Amino acid sequence: MPIPRQRVIPQVRDPALELSLVKPIATGDNRQRAATVQATDGEPIVSFEGTSNPYLEHQRNDLLLSLQHMRSEGHDEMVFMCITHCKELTFKATHYELANMQARIRGGEVAGALQLVPRVRALLEFLGKTWDVLSTITPHEFNQFRNTLGIASGQQSYMYRHVEFILGNKSIALARAHANNPDVWPYMERALNSPSLYDDVLALLHRSGVAMPPEALARDWSASYAPSAGVEAAWLQVYGDPTPENDLYRLGEALMDIADVFSQYRWRHFVSVERILGFKPGTGGSAGVGWLRSVVDHRFFPELWSVRTRL
């Protein structure tokens, strides 16, 4: 049997807080399940002791489904809250897969890293679909509950910020939005000051014999990534062998898949907000659509985009 890889569970807040919510439940195996089916004649179990059931205990849906607290009389506030919570969970799943992809890159497991890319892409595509639902909210319906947001904004999501950071879009200013939260800040600060997935990919290219400029291998990791002609030249060398046997070429294209679908998610965000709000200021202090335009124009892994002009 193949030896299972050691998975990485990235920490984005004090883990003791999450563990305090976990309830112990009985485990099972194939033998137990077969015996249970015999005992129930194949019918679902519908009688449980106590005041709960195993599915609820395992998933803690009692907590998850109690978080959609309406603060207005607006009908559409419920779907807005539910979809926002779906997005936060999807950010967490995306970050989990990216962190494991990064760990495999650091270990030189390119094939193992590539194995995770289809799931990352599917998660990001799912995020894009959330705007299909949110775009059904009309300006009138959104105005019925918008004031209850106060200065709350999705840009204050620490889970989204971790996704941006691991992909390389660092921002000291946006990270500091969480400096007052002792459960979150140590992990945000660590992510800010650590190499991104892209940084580790460039280090992998260097270890594989692809010439890499020194500033791409040792720099202030908290600084915004600046495109480099030397890094573009490195990718040009990699793309000189565009064959399935070239794992580094396949890795470059896999990163482009991620960057492409993430850009589409940002575009859907931009268009949906303009459709609902027009050019009104955002709730969190930003200029709204005007600020989102600069976000839309950003590209992860910039040399992978620019090198296409030279191919």
C-alpha angles and dihedrals in degrees: 000000000000116000108249116240118247104254122220119227104194116216116225098162140012103305092208089070092057094043090054088065096050117105121204114245135178117267126222143202139197093275093051092048092050091050092048092053089052091051094048097040086236095301122130117263108250103168121078136168122243124013101302142045133236096254092055091045092050098044098030090221088160086073098035095051094045094062098079096091111171115222099184143033091252112127095214095053090088096058090042090055095044094049091046090054090048088054093051091052090048091050088054093050091046092050091048092055093044091050090052091046089053092049091053091049090052088051092051092248099139093160090051091049092049089052090067097049098084090056093048089051092048091050092050091047088052089052089054090053091057088072089059087065097040091049089066087072108097123215090254093051093046092050089058090072107013095098090060088067091069104183094336113131137171088241086073091065108120091196092057090046090055090054091051092047097049088052090051107259097126124181124176090193095053092043090057089064083083099042091104093057110084092190093056110024100074090057093043091050091049091051090048092054098041129086114268126232089264091051089055091048090055089049088051091053089052092051089049092058100263111138109248128183112249093238089063091058101045122026143116099298092199092062122097110266113258119205113248130208088211092056090047089053089051092054090046087058091049092048089053086083105046096174131127089244091062103087092186091056090049089049091053091052090046090055088050089054089055094045092046097052092042089054089052090052090053091048092052088050091051095047094044093052092048090049092052103033107020108202098331117137116267121253094241097058099272126121089251113222091012091059093042090057090067089050091052091054093055118102127199115224094017097189090058087060098043095045089067089073089062098046 
